[in-house]
């Protein structure tokens, strides 16, 4: 994510703030994942690494994360998430009835978003054998 931000916005910039910035970053991500999944019924799994991103505001979270999920059947797996990132992303997801996964350093997954969307997302991933439930109630992706 930090690399896309640097390529999209001139100068050294580490924050995802303002809707126009979010739109530019989202459009680059959409081009990168174009043609994957979509009409075939497959789910696109996109990984977004927030390492190096200083902060993200609500408008950028809506423009990047929520619009990516609303516009195509996709699973977003976020990594490098800080508490500050979570504070902006979680209410946006909840407000739109959406969910994402956060991949922890140990490979386990944490869900984030609206409760019903989280449950549906985890059920679908397990049914498609893309994730498995681990002892202790955690989940992990079964793909590399």
C-alpha positions in Angstrom: 0.0 0.0 0.0 2.8 2.4 0.9 4.5 1.7 -2.5 1.2 2.4 -4.4 0.8 5.6 -2.4 4.3 6.7 -3.3 3.8 5.9 -7.0 0.4 7.6 -7.0 1.2 10.8 -5.2 4.2 13.0 -6.0 6.7 13.5 -3.3 7.4 11.6 -0.1 4.1 11.0 1.6 3.1 8.3 4.1 -0.5 9.2 4.9 -3.7 8.1 3.2 -5.8 11.2 3.7 -8.5 12.9 1.5 -11.0 11.3 -0.8 -9.0 12.3 -4.0 -5.9 10.5 -2.7 -8.0 7.5 -1.9 -9.5 7.5 -5.3 -6.1 7.6 -7.0 -4.8 4.7 -4.9 -8.0 2.6 -5.3 -7.8 3.0 -9.1 -4.2 1.8 -9.2 -5.3 -1.2 -7.1 -8.2 -1.9 -9.4 -6.0 -1.9 -12.4 -3.6 -4.3 -10.7 -6.4 -6.8 -9.9 -8.4 -6.3 -13.1 -9.5 -9.6 -14.7 -9.1 -11.7 -11.6 -12.2 -13.5 -10.4 -15.2 -11.4 -11.4 -17.6 -13.1 -13.8 -16.1 -16.6 -13.2 -17.7 -16.9 -9.8 -14.2 -17.0 -8.2 -13.4 -14.7 -5.4 -10.5 -12.3 -5.8 -8.3 -12.3 -2.7 -6.3 -9.1 -2.5 -3.6 -8.5 0.1 -3.0 -4.9 1.2 0.0 -4.2 3.3 -0.3 -1.0 5.4 3.3 -1.2 6.6 4.8 2.3 6.1 1.4 4.0 5.9 1.4 6.7 8.7 -2.4 7.2 9.0 -5.6 6.7 7.0 -8.6 8.9 7.4 -12.3 7.9 7.1 -12.7 9.3 3.6 -9.6 7.4 2.3 -10.8 4.2 4.1 -14.2 4.6 2.4 -12.7 5.4 -1.0 -10.1 2.5 -0.9 -11.4 -0.3 1.3 -15.2 0.0 1.1 -15.4 0.8 -2.6 -13.1 -2.1 -3.5 -15.4 -4.4 -1.6 -18.6 -2.9 -2.9 -17.6 -3.0 -6.6 -16.5 -6.6 -7.0 -16.6 -10.0 -5.2 -13.4 -9.8 -3.3 -11.8 -10.6 0.0 -9.4 -8.1 1.3 -6.6 -9.3 3.6 -5.0 -6.4 5.4 -1.6 -6.6 7.1 0.6 -4.1 8.8 -2.5 -2.5 10.4 -2.0 -0.2 13.4 -4.6 0.8 15.9 -4.9 4.1 14.1 -5.6 2.4 10.8 -8.2 0.2 12.5 -10.0 3.3 14.0 -10.6 4.7 10.5 -11.4 1.4 8.7 -13.7 -0.3 11.2 -16.5 2.2 11.3 -16.5 2.6 7.5 -16.8 -1.2 7.1 -19.5 -1.4 9.8 -21.5 1.5 8.2 -21.5 -0.2 4.8 -22.2 -3.8 6.2 -18.8 -5.0 4.9 -15.9 -7.0 6.4 -12.2 -7.6 5.8 -9.6 -9.9 7.3 -6.5 -8.8 9.1 -3.6 -11.2 8.9 -1.5 -11.2 12.0 2.2 -11.9 12.1 1.6 -15.5 13.2 -0.6 -16.1 10.2 -3.9 -16.2 12.0 -6.8 -14.0 10.8 -8.8 -11.4 12.6 -12.0 -10.2 11.1 -13.0 -6.6 11.1 -16.3 -5.0 10.1 -20.1 -5.6 10.4 -20.9 -8.7 12.5 -23.2 -10.3 9.9 -20.7 -9.6 7.1 -17.8 -11.1 9.2 -19.8 -14.3 9.8 -20.7 -14.6 6.1 -17.1 -14.0 5.0 -15.6 -16.6 7.3 -18.3 -19.1 6.4 -17.7 -18.6 2.7 -13.9 -18.9 3.0 -14.2 -22.1 5.0 -16.8 -23.5 2.5 -14.5 -22.7 -0.4 -11.5 -24.2 1.5 -9.7 -20.9 1.4 -9.4 -20.7 5.2 -9.5 -23.2 8.0 -10.5 -22.9 11.6 -7.6 -23.5 14.0 -7.7 -24.7 17.6 -8.8 -22.0 19.9 -11.3 -20.6 17.4 -8.9 -18.7 15.2 -8.8 -18.9 11.4 -5.9 -19.0 8.9 -5.8 -18.8 5.1 -5.1 -22.2 3.5 -3.4 -20.6 0.4 0.0 -19.0 0.1 
